[in-house]
Amino acid sequence: MIALITGATAGIGMACAKKFAAKNYNLILTGRRKERLEELKKELENNYAIGVVTLSFDIQNKEEVQAAFDSLDNAWNRIDVLVNNAGLALGKEGFQDANLEDFEVMLDTNVKGLLYVAKWVVNGMKERKAGHVINLSSTAAKEVYPGGHVYCASKHAVDAITKGMRIDLLPFNIKVSSVSPGMVDTEFSKVRFGGDQAKADAVYQGFTPLYAEDVADAIYYLASLPKHVNVNDLVMTCTAQANSYITFKE
């Protein structure tokens, strides 16, 4: 069995890599930070009897994505599970004060990058009439929150794309799911706030958030279900979070 996991250099992607490796999946791991990918590959191959291929590219660049996947030999072309995880948020200013370049990066990564990868993987799954695409969405796909505008729009798009794929891929026996987590304590907020660790830490103060491993467990659960069972959308939050913007902090 082979799982392809995008954005595997940190957070949910890295946790998924470790979870699927522990379940004897061979892995294709992608990300921009080549050194981190190589370190993770070494760790996983040392700890588990699996093979790992790493592909370093910018998911915003269609040509880089295509070239990376074209470099795979036939033994690695049979993807059983795609975890379409790569994504980010940038800034939390009101729309009127936000940076237009941040808008472009979020849409190019969260929407277009997801599409580039899914399109390549689905072509192979269609031929074999088997496979499972798991797209990482968010509670931000369910309600818009202050300062969320374009990030929320990108995740609403992921939600719609996932639903469309689910319909269109029915004749090919391909499962399609989305996982929509709430607040997860990863590098997400640090990236959103331009590397400001204090701001990032403040997001998760006063309650216990989800952790990357919690989401990875849920993703593996979806991938491990019987062939006749598909979870279309799994929405998960920590106990202290009700939806995309209501959280109880002590």
C-alpha positions in Angstrom: 0.0 0.0 0.0 1.2 3.5 -0.9 0.1 6.8 0.7 1.0 10.2 -0.8 1.1 12.9 1.8 1.5 16.6 0.9 2.9 19.1 3.3 4.7 16.4 5.2 7.5 18.6 6.7 5.5 19.6 9.8 2.2 19.5 11.7 -0.6 17.3 10.4 1.3 16.1 7.4 4.3 14.9 9.4 1.9 13.2 12.0 0.1 11.5 9.1 3.5 10.2 7.7 4.3 8.7 11.1 0.8 7.2 11.5 0.7 5.6 8.1 4.3 4.4 8.4 3.4 2.6 11.6 0.6 0.9 9.7 3.1 -0.4 7.1 2.3 2.0 4.3 5.0 2.9 1.9 5.1 6.7 1.6 5.6 9.5 -0.9 6.1 12.6 1.1 6.1 16.1 -0.4 7.0 19.6 0.8 9.2 22.6 0.1 11.8 22.0 2.9 14.0 19.3 1.4 16.2 18.8 4.5 13.2 18.2 6.7 11.8 15.6 4.2 15.1 13.8 4.1 15.3 13.7 7.9 11.8 12.3 8.1 12.5 9.7 5.5 15.5 8.5 7.4 13.6 8.4 10.7 10.7 6.4 9.2 12.8 3.9 7.2 14.9 3.3 10.4 11.8 2.7 12.5 9.6 0.8 10.1 10.0 -1.8 7.4 8.8 0.6 4.7 10.1 2.6 1.7 9.9 6.4 1.5 10.2 8.6 -1.5 10.5 12.4 -1.0 9.6 15.0 -3.5 10.5 18.7 -2.8 8.6 21.3 -4.8 6.4 24.4 -4.5 2.8 23.2 -4.7 1.8 26.6 -6.1 3.8 25.8 -9.3 1.9 23.5 -11.7 5.1 22.7 -13.7 7.0 21.8 -10.5 4.2 19.5 -9.4 4.0 17.8 -12.7 7.8 17.3 -13.0 8.0 15.9 -9.5 5.3 13.3 -10.1 6.7 12.5 -13.6 10.0 11.5 -11.9 8.4 8.6 -10.0 9.0 5.2 -11.5 6.2 2.7 -12.1 6.6 1.1 -8.7 5.5 4.3 -7.0 2.7 5.3 -9.4 0.0 3.1 -7.7 -1.2 5.5 -5.0 -3.8 3.9 -2.7 -4.4 7.0 -0.4 -3.8 10.6 -1.1 -3.7 12.9 1.9 -4.0 16.3 0.4 -2.7 18.2 3.4 -0.6 21.1 2.2 -2.1 24.5 3.1 -1.7 27.7 5.1 -3.2 30.9 6.3 -1.5 34.3 6.1 -2.6 37.2 8.2 -5.7 37.9 10.2 -6.3 41.5 9.4 -9.7 42.7 8.2 -10.2 42.5 4.5 -9.7 46.2 4.1 -6.2 46.0 5.6 -5.0 42.6 4.3 -2.2 42.0 1.9 -3.2 41.1 -1.7 -0.1 38.9 -2.1 -1.3 36.9 0.9 -4.6 36.3 -0.8 -2.8 34.9 -3.9 -0.5 32.6 -1.8 -3.5 31.1 0.1 -5.6 30.5 -3.0 -2.6 29.2 -5.0 -1.6 26.8 -2.2 -4.9 25.8 -0.6 -7.0 25.5 -3.8 -4.9 25.3 -6.9 -2.1 23.2 -5.3 -4.7 20.8 -4.0 -6.2 20.5 -7.5 -2.8 20.0 -9.2 -2.0 17.0 -6.9 -5.5 15.5 -6.9 -5.7 15.6 -10.7 -2.5 13.7 -11.1 -3.3 11.1 -8.5 -6.9 10.6 -9.6 -5.8 9.7 -13.2 -4.1 6.6 -11.9 -6.9 5.7 -9.5 -9.4 5.9 -12.3 -7.5 3.4 -14.4 -7.4 0.9 -11.4 -10.9 1.8 -10.2 -9.6 2.0 -6.6 -8.2 4.6 -4.3 -9.0 7.2 -1.6 -8.6 10.9 -1.8 -8.6 12.7 1.6 -8.6 16.5 1.4 -7.7 18.6 4.4 -10.5 21.2 4.9 -11.3 23.1 8.0 -14.1 24.3 10.2 -13.3 27.6 8.3 -15.1 25.9 5.4 -18.3 25.9 7.5 -18.5 29.4 8.9 -16.6 32.6 8.1 -14.9 34.3 11.1 -13.5 37.9 11.5 -10.3 38.3 9.6 -10.8 34.9 7.9 -12.2 36.2 4.6 -9.9 34.7 1.9 -8.6 31.7 4.1 -12.2 30.8 4.8 -13.0 31.2 1.1 -10.1 28.8 0.2 -11.5 26.2 2.5 -15.0 26.7 1.3 -13.6 25.9 -2.1 -11.9 22.7 -0.8 -15.3 21.7 0.6 -17.0 22.3 -2.7 -14.3 20.6 -4.7 -14.4 17.5 -2.4 -18.2 17.2 -2.8 -17.8 17.5 -6.6 -15.1 14.9 -6.8 -17.2 12.6 -4.7 -20.0 12.8 -7.2 -17.8 12.6 -10.4 -15.6 9.8 -9.2 -18.4 7.4 -8.1 -18.3 5.3 -11.3 -14.6 4.6 -10.7 -15.0 3.3 -7.2 -12.8 6.1 -5.8 -13.5 7.2 -2.2 -13.3 10.9 -1.5 -13.4 12.5 1.9 -12.7 15.7 3.6 -11.4 16.2 7.2 -12.3 19.6 8.7 -10.4 20.2 11.9 -10.8 23.2 14.2 -7.9 24.7 16.1 -4.8 22.5 15.9 -1.6 23.4 17.8 0.9 23.2 14.9 3.1 25.7 13.0 -0.2 27.0 11.4 -0.6 30.1 13.6 3.2 30.8 13.6 3.0 30.9 9.8 -0.2 33.0 9.9 1.4 35.6 12.1 4.6 35.9 10.1 6.7 33.9 12.6 5.5 35.7 15.7 5.7 32.9 18.2 4.1 34.9 21.0 1.0 35.7 18.9 0.9 32.0 17.8 1.1 30.7 21.4 -1.7 33.1 22.5 -4.1 31.4 20.1 -4.1 28.2 22.1 -3.9 29.6 25.6 -6.8 28.9 28.1 -7.9 25.6 26.6 -6.6 22.4 25.2 -6.6 22.4 21.4 -6.3 19.5 19.0 -2.9 18.2 18.2 -1.5 17.0 14.9 -1.6 13.4 16.1 -5.4 13.7 16.8 -6.1 14.7 13.2 -3.7 12.1 11.8 -5.6 9.4 13.8 -8.9 10.6 12.3 -7.4 10.6 8.8 -6.0 7.1 9.2 -9.4 6.0 10.5 -11.1 7.1 7.3 -8.4 5.3 5.2 -8.8 2.1 7.2 -12.6 1.7 6.8 -14.0 -1.2 4.8 -14.2 -0.8 1.0 -18.0 -0.2 1.1 -17.8 2.6 3.7 -16.9 6.2 2.9 -17.0 9.2 5.3 -17.8 12.2 3.2 -16.8 14.9 5.7 -15.5 14.6 9.2 -15.7 17.8 11.2 -13.6 17.7 14.4 -12.8 20.2 17.1 -11.3 20.1 20.6 -13.9 19.9 23.4 -13.5 23.7 24.1 -14.4 24.7 20.5 -17.9 24.7 19.2 -17.4 25.9 15.6 -15.0 28.0 13.5 -15.0 31.0 15.8 -16.6 30.1 19.2 -14.1 28.8 21.8 -14.4 28.7 25.5 -11.2 29.9 27.3 -10.7 29.7 31.0 
